[in-house]
């Protein structure tokens, strides 16, 4: 067995600013994959955790969902935030393990299945055209994130939930505050001990909607969740609000980041943009490469249920492990030339949606939104270039570009 290794390079995984500096981040992750793929991290303000950086090790942990549990620490947060989350009692799908996870996930599963996705396809095409038209009407330049990619998937997921359109701006603000809580520009302007306020405000908002949906059920997903029963009993208020929160945030920000990051990649790799424009049948492959390239969910956490090993390194029961998707999706042993953006990449085994029982519930929807947006945009795009420096969100969980200024010609 290997002895536990502490590699200071792994501290980047607990540094939100590292994710806003791709060169710094990937230099550290490449070193870890090569030299210390399982490294113990002790960082200020965080409980210790093991950094898992190789694709094979991430997959092994994902497969062993009984040995490595989501509860009680599914996301890397500071010790103070861990305590506040537990005090609030948040229990989203990413906090749950089987059998509870399987039963609760089933409430919304059909809404993200092939039949529902097919029915939603035409509506998503209409929305894609609306937002490409908005780009055209902007006069040839815009901040693609702030004016397009932050809004298109928000409209899709909020419409699916049944949130009134008049409340979309409020939901955009809250979701950005939640996933951007480590970013000086995006975070809520409150003292550090009030970082849960955005989540509590979202809970309060959906609590009011829940009362209405229970009194007058509708055909929306939000109403289905509000009126769901398990073993004849309704979900608790906390579980109900947590369900809305995970769908509202995960269904919006991850897809927004993927579309924005995909746009940047296609701007900076004109050969790939032209190839995709001239060969639209490559869109499914291009979509997977965009998702791998961006990896909007940077990492998830797991907790060892018993003493075990990962890649020969002893892991004690109760230890936390960070599964670095950002690293796994650049693993040289899995992806040929992993730092090349290649829309023709074959057998793209990225882990951006996770793997196993916790595979992303909305993966099909995300793929559809990305594919249909670029299918609408590229045939109409005559030219495009950066109009300023792209800016990335500081985060340790979910994120991507927060600004992408572009100049273009569009029909």
C-alpha atoms as one frame of an Amber mdcrd trajectory, in Angstrom:
protein
   0.000   0.000   0.000   1.046   3.571  -0.612   1.461   5.809   2.386  -0.733
   8.920   2.540   0.752  11.797   0.584   0.173  15.494   1.165   0.913  17.444
  -2.022   0.554  21.211  -1.769  -0.475  21.349  -5.427  -3.811  19.802  -4.410
  -4.693  22.908  -2.422  -5.865  24.522  -5.667  -8.981  22.373  -5.338  -9.948
  24.336  -2.217  -9.103  27.702  -3.790 -12.030  29.248  -5.711  -9.715  31.675
  -7.528  -7.821  28.764  -9.087 -10.856  27.882 -11.212 -10.771  31.402 -12.655
  -7.159  30.793 -13.771  -7.198  27.779 -16.082  -3.452  27.659 -16.601  -2.748
  27.570 -12.877  -5.489  25.014 -12.245  -4.567  22.565 -14.990  -0.842  22.800
 -14.318  -1.497  21.668 -10.754  -3.952  18.947 -11.789  -1.597  17.539 -14.438
   1.128  17.301 -11.785  -1.225  15.490  -9.399  -2.373  12.993 -12.037   1.235
  12.172 -12.864   2.770  12.106  -9.394   0.185  12.030  -6.599  -3.265  11.083
  -7.956  -4.631  10.477  -4.442  -3.434  13.275  -2.183  -4.570  14.393   1.256
  -5.552  18.065   1.370  -5.418  20.169   4.491  -6.494  23.695   3.578  -7.421
  26.618   5.849 -11.152  26.836   6.643 -11.910  23.374   5.197 -12.228  19.945
   6.750  -9.492  17.649   5.313 -10.250  15.631   2.199  -8.579  13.320  -0.299
  -8.115  14.725  -3.824  -8.948  12.072  -6.461  -7.622  13.277  -9.817  -7.355
  10.258 -12.160 -10.284   9.319 -14.395 -10.061   5.627 -13.456 -10.127   6.417
  -9.733 -13.051   8.818 -10.076 -14.981   6.129 -11.953 -14.109   3.475  -9.373
 -15.436   5.637  -6.539 -18.577   6.544  -8.511 -19.318   2.868  -9.163 -18.985
   1.902  -5.503 -21.913   4.010  -4.294 -22.466   1.915  -1.167 -18.833   2.116
  -0.114 -18.578   5.837  -0.939 -21.696   7.769   0.075 -22.977  11.206  -0.858
 -24.169  11.964   2.655 -23.131  13.952   4.645 -20.719  16.001   2.489 -21.598
  15.957  -1.235 -20.016  19.325  -2.073 -16.760  20.978  -1.012 -17.654  23.830
   1.317 -15.889  25.592   4.158 -16.324  24.150   7.625 -18.613  27.060   8.516
 -20.786  26.491   5.436 -20.946  22.756   6.160 -22.319  23.550   9.606 -24.861
  26.055   8.274 -26.061  23.619   5.600 -26.622  20.918   8.206 -28.427  23.394
  10.475 -30.836  24.292   7.667 -31.332  20.581   6.941 -30.797  20.725   3.179
 -31.413  17.357   1.501 -31.273  17.575  -2.260 -30.781  14.596  -4.577 -27.024
  15.068  -4.369 -27.195  14.662  -0.576 -29.107  11.371  -0.707 -28.036   7.755
  -0.978 -30.036   4.678  -1.961 -32.669   3.562  -1.286 -33.951   7.072  -0.493
 -32.176   8.604  -3.479 -33.748   6.151  -5.940 -37.285   6.788  -4.671 -36.996
  10.577  -4.568 -35.241  10.760  -7.947 -38.125   8.824  -9.520 -40.515  11.704
  -8.790 -39.011  13.783 -11.593 -37.317  11.100 -13.697 -39.995  10.862 -16.388
 -39.804  14.613 -16.961 -36.225  14.201 -18.170 -36.716  10.953 -20.106 -36.642
  10.493 -23.908 -40.409  10.925 -24.377 -40.491  14.243 -22.514 -37.315  15.455
 -24.228 -38.853  14.764 -27.625 -41.940  16.753 -26.656 -39.792  19.649 -25.441
 -37.613  19.702 -28.557 -39.780  22.052 -30.591 -40.102  24.509 -27.708 -36.345
  24.548 -27.164 -35.831  25.203 -30.874 -38.175  28.183 -30.610 -36.260  29.524
 -27.615 -32.911  29.003 -29.349 -34.163  31.074 -32.287 -35.420  33.753 -29.889
 -32.001  34.157 -28.273 -30.055  34.038 -31.542 -32.431  36.721 -32.826 -31.620
  38.678 -29.683 -27.936  38.465 -30.568 -28.730  39.754 -34.051 -30.775  42.622
 -32.669 -27.960  43.589 -30.290 -26.139  45.134 -33.235 -23.120  42.901 -33.617
 -21.677  42.880 -30.117 -22.741  41.658 -26.699 -21.613  40.009 -23.491 -22.667
  36.529 -24.526 -22.962  35.267 -20.949 -24.927  38.137 -19.488 -27.228  38.625
 -22.474 -27.680  35.128 -23.913 -26.315  32.030 -22.193 -27.474  32.992 -18.693
 -31.055  33.416 -19.925 -31.763  30.704 -22.498 -31.457  27.658 -20.144 -33.049
  29.639 -17.310 -36.149  30.121 -19.441 -36.240  26.394 -20.246 -35.925  25.075
 -16.684 -38.170  27.681 -15.049 -40.872  27.042 -17.633 -40.562  23.324 -16.919
 -40.993  23.949 -13.197 -43.933  26.290 -13.791 -42.353  29.440 -12.340 -44.116
  32.595 -13.621 -42.043  34.381 -16.255 -42.246  37.609 -14.265 -40.130  35.881
 -11.575 -37.354  34.693 -13.916 -35.045  37.662 -13.124 -35.345  36.931  -9.413
 -34.529  33.270  -9.989 -31.528  34.221 -12.142 -30.180  36.414  -9.360 -30.660
  33.737  -6.708 -29.124  30.912  -8.751 -26.109  33.061  -9.613 -25.668  33.988
  -5.955 -25.867  30.357  -4.900 -23.289  28.983  -7.337 -21.235  32.198  -7.298
 -20.944  32.501  -3.526 -17.127  32.437  -3.773 -16.962  35.072  -6.503 -16.604
  38.715  -5.441 -18.780  39.920  -8.335 -21.572  37.351  -8.099 -21.877  36.631
  -4.399 -24.556  38.142  -2.214 -23.312  41.304  -0.494 -23.796  40.056   3.055
 -21.430  39.114   5.865 -19.763  35.709   5.591 -22.028  34.181   8.258 -25.095
  34.920   6.106 -24.047  33.027   2.974 -27.122  30.777   3.230 -29.478  33.716
   2.726 -29.835  33.176  -1.013 -30.868  29.572  -0.457 -33.273  30.532   2.301
 -34.808  33.185   0.052 -35.242  30.589  -2.691 -36.826  28.237  -0.164 -39.253
  30.954   0.943 -40.171  31.709  -2.679 -40.923  28.073  -3.501 -42.781  27.567
  -0.234 -45.353  30.073  -1.417 -45.600  28.386  -4.821 -45.939  24.990  -3.148
 -48.988  26.143  -1.222 -50.580  27.289  -4.467 -49.674  24.099  -6.345 -51.132
  21.949  -3.582 -54.354  23.921  -3.592 -54.567  24.040  -7.392 -52.364  21.372
  -9.027 -51.110  22.127 -12.542 -49.331  20.133 -15.204 -45.894  21.526 -14.357
 -42.972  19.714 -12.757 -43.140  22.034  -9.757 -46.706  20.928  -9.090 -45.715
  17.264  -9.420 -43.009  17.735  -6.783 -45.359  19.688  -4.511 -47.924  16.899
  -4.601 -45.568  13.912  -4.626 -46.024  11.195  -2.033 -43.696   8.469  -0.827
 -45.316   5.582   1.036 -48.488   7.648   1.147 -46.825  10.641   2.805 -45.962
  13.984   1.173 -42.349  15.111   1.086 -41.293  17.187   4.073 -41.103  20.938
   3.528 -37.296  20.819   3.552 -37.157  17.951   1.043 -39.688  19.669  -1.205
 -37.813  22.975  -1.194 -34.504  21.159  -1.662 -35.914  19.412  -4.746 -36.868
  22.711  -6.348 -33.507  24.219  -5.461 -31.416  21.481  -7.084 -33.485  21.506
 -10.281 -33.547  25.308 -10.482 -29.793  25.687  -9.989 -28.402  22.559 -11.652
 -30.866  22.889 -14.528 -29.752  26.420 -15.210 -26.179  27.296 -14.335 -24.471
  24.140 -15.602 -26.070  24.454 -19.050 -25.432  28.200 -19.136 -21.746  27.555
 -18.421 -21.564  24.846 -21.091 -23.122  27.028 -23.783 -20.895  29.970 -22.879
 -17.759  27.826 -22.726 -18.737  26.166 -25.987 -19.145  29.568 -27.600 -15.701
  30.617 -26.438 -14.165  27.372 -27.715 -15.782  27.823 -31.125 -14.615  31.452
 -31.287 -11.053  30.530 -30.392 -10.984  27.451 -32.663 -12.321  28.739 -35.965
 -11.421  25.509 -37.754 -13.716  23.549 -35.439 -16.461  26.172 -35.776 -16.324
  25.986 -39.570 -16.198  22.194 -39.480 -19.330  22.055 -37.336 -21.145  24.644
 -39.435 -20.417  22.673 -42.616 -21.136  19.283 -41.024 -24.157  19.663 -38.731
 -24.302  15.872 -38.314 -21.309  16.302 -35.980 -23.454  18.168 -33.437 -23.861
  15.217 -31.028 -20.084  14.703 -30.892 -19.493  18.445 -30.640 -21.944  18.691
 -27.757 -20.088  16.009 -25.796 -16.760  17.731 -26.471 -18.159  21.076 -25.312
 -19.362  19.478 -22.098 -15.991  17.780 -21.515 -14.110  20.970 -22.370 -16.107
  23.131 -19.976 -16.862  20.598 -17.208 -19.298  22.972 -15.457 -19.501  20.781
 -12.325 -15.914  20.907 -11.124 -16.146  18.261  -8.407 -18.346  16.249  -6.102
 -17.529  14.821  -2.683 -17.966  11.336  -1.286 -17.499   9.870   2.216 -15.974
   6.443   2.861 -18.442   4.203   4.703 -15.666   1.856   5.845 -11.897   1.482
   5.697 -10.765   0.949   2.115  -8.168   1.985  -0.459  -8.163   4.101  -3.617
  -5.319   3.480  -6.047  -3.433   1.736  -3.241  -3.813   4.613  -0.777  -5.487
   3.779   2.571  -8.762   5.647   3.147 -10.333   5.476   6.609 -14.055   5.199
   7.322 -15.474   8.692   7.570 -12.828  10.295   5.343 -14.007  12.700   2.630
 -12.947  12.353  -1.005 -13.127  15.046  -3.669 -13.750  13.647  -7.164 -12.127
  16.169  -9.492 -14.134  16.066 -12.721 -12.038  18.964 -14.020  -8.960  16.749
 -13.734 -10.547  13.476 -14.880 -11.780  15.135 -18.072  -8.186  16.069 -18.993
  -6.679  12.703 -18.106  -3.992  11.867 -20.662  -4.582   8.127 -20.236  -8.211
   8.452 -21.361  -8.282  11.356 -23.821  -5.824  11.662 -26.686  -4.371  15.174
 -26.621  -6.841  16.219 -23.879  -6.087  19.940 -24.175  -7.157  19.971 -27.819
 -10.757  21.026 -28.530 -11.876  18.380 -31.004 -15.508  18.138 -32.079 -14.762
  14.826 -33.844 -13.447  13.173 -30.676 -14.555   9.543 -30.604 -15.643   7.575
 -27.529 -15.745  10.705 -25.379 -15.775   9.142 -21.913 -16.060  12.382 -19.980
 -17.442  12.358 -16.453 -19.025  15.814 -16.567 -22.439  14.295 -15.785 -21.062
  11.953 -13.145 -21.531   8.210 -13.384 -23.668   5.446 -11.933 -26.699   5.994
  -9.713 -26.015   9.726  -9.435 -25.648  10.315 -13.178 -27.108  13.755 -13.884
 -30.902  13.629 -14.071 -31.001  16.486 -16.601 -28.206  15.276 -18.909 -30.568
  14.758 -21.833 -32.051  18.219 -21.462 -28.623  19.849 -21.244 -27.436  18.065
 -24.372 -30.568  19.097 -26.241 -30.256  22.765 -25.247 -26.586  22.940 -26.232
 -27.107  21.174 -29.533 -30.181  23.113 -30.598 -28.671  26.470 -29.656 -25.579
  25.980 -31.810 -27.624  24.366 -34.590 -29.578  27.626 -34.761 -26.588  29.940
 -34.366 -23.876  28.550 -36.628 -25.686  28.650 -40.021 -26.476  32.331 -39.365
 -23.058  33.309 -38.044 -20.893  35.019 -40.653 -18.031  36.030 -38.372 -17.224
  36.262 -34.672 -14.285  37.278 -32.479 -13.588  38.149 -28.869 -14.285  41.763
 -27.980 -12.452  41.707 -24.656 -11.022  39.275 -22.156 -13.259  36.361 -21.062
 -13.730  36.142 -17.281 -14.313  32.961 -15.304 -16.212  32.528 -12.045 -14.300
  31.849  -8.845 -15.793  28.604  -7.524 -15.020  25.155  -6.162 -18.267  23.537
  -7.317 -20.221  24.787 -10.331 -19.201  27.515 -12.713 -17.712  28.739 -15.933
 -17.601  32.031 -17.748 -19.272  35.045 -16.172 -18.337  37.424 -19.011 -17.700
  36.706 -22.695 -17.636  39.902 -24.771 -17.915  39.102 -28.480 -18.180  41.003
 -31.767 -19.888  39.274 -34.679 -21.881  39.434 -37.896 -25.155  37.538 -37.801
 -28.064  37.154 -40.207
